[in-house]
Amino acid sequence: MTRRKTGRRRRDILIKAGQAIRERQGEFDLNLTDIAEEVGCSTRQLQRVLTELEGEGFRSYLLRVRMETAHRLLSRRKQPSTVRKAARAVGYREASGLRQAFKRFYGYNPSDVQPAPPRYLGDVTEP
């Protein structure tokens, strides 16, 4: 059983780490040490907090945040993002990396969530 103060401290670390990960997810080489330094705790403590409170490690948590953001960017009705732009926004150097990770994570391609392009209904001058 954790003490009340320890539990509160761990939740605070999780909240700060979550915010830092969301803000910095576009960095290609983001790692546990970067987030731990920003939050002000050790890497081991951050690993423990993520495992205990989120039920997953740092890499899994980062992947989930990136995939959720990519899904949101690609599925927007107004100004949907391209796969290449979404890849850059969530920390992948190439669109192919995002495609592979997205397919493994969701089970379908990123292009499947993009809205269909508008249909061509003819030219104004056509009868």
HELIX and SHEET records of a PDB file:
HELIX    1   1 ARG A    4  ARG A   24  1                                  21    
HELIX    2   2 LEU A   32  VAL A   39  1                                   8    
HELIX    3   3 THR A   43  VAL A   49  1                                   7    
HELIX    4   4 LEU A   50  GLU A   54  3                                   5    
HELIX    5   5 PHE A   58  LEU A   74  1                                  17    
HELIX    6   6 VAL A   83  ALA A   89  1                                   7    
HELIX    7   7 ALA A   95  TYR A  106  1                                  12    
HELIX    8   8 PRO A  110  VAL A  113  5                                   4    
END                                                                             
